[in-house]
Amino acid sequence: PMAYKEAGKGSTVVLVHGAMCDYRCLGEAQATLARDYRTVSVSLRHFYPENWDGSGNTFTAEQHVRDLAGFIEKMKPPVRLVGHSYGGLVASEVARTRPELVSKLVLAEGATDGLLPAPSADVLAARQRFADAVAKALRERGVDGGLEFAVDTLNGAGTWARYPAAVKSFHRDNAWSIVATARDTSAKVDCASFGAIKVPTLLVTGQNTSPRYRQIVAEQARCLPAARLVTIPGVGHAMMSNRSAFDQALGDFLK
């Protein structure tokens, strides 16, 4: 079973959140799209409202792709599919492997890291050490202590303290997803497979995004040259914070 929030009427748009988030994180985009569409914002397996403790081996991108495809089958497909960050990886794989389910695809800095040069053994080992250290911190310091360690390690000391209360709340409810996504290497999306996406696709990036996401989106555009590319000014990976530009980009493409 998958939790979701539904709003609006008309043809269906399905929205898929990123890591450390859930169906609530795309709420503002959903509210805008609901003026013209039936919008369905989902929570993937092991994200809020599921109270997951990091156990088991069913948190993988491959599993999330199967789950989302099964969910869309119940939505009178094809649907317009929008994915942000990790949700973009999942959405792109659904569009590639089950094109009959998707009429249009939007990837807001979809995390298709497989398009980047293969990481070295040292990088993979460091990623595993990071995941293990965050898991240890979550168990020993509690959710806030573990998240402070994880966020500050990735983004610099004091970052967690500066986060808005709403962002902290979302992250607390999905804390173990940061460990799981760091450990998961199940989705090996290369250029040939990404370029096999046949549905009309919009690639969205933030003007001030990180070097990693800038490189990922550049590779997406190279591997899928038919895709439309839009840059949202003045924002980074959280491009939805520029509401007017993000909403306009989605509205123009989805109509």
Secondary structure, 3 states (H helix, E strand, C coil): CCCEEEECCCCEEEEECCCCCCHHHHHHHHHHHCCCCEEEEECCCCCCCCCCCCCCCCCCHHHHHHHHHHHHHCCCCCEEEEEECHHHHHHHHHHHHCHHHEEEEEEECCCCHHHCCCCCHHHHHHHHHHHHHHHHHHHHHHHHHHHHHHHHHHHCCCHHHHCCHHHHHHHHHCCCHHHHHHHCCCCCCCHHHHCCCCCCEEEEEECCCCHHHHHHHHHHHHHCCCCEEEEECCCCCCHHHCHHHHHHHHHHHHC
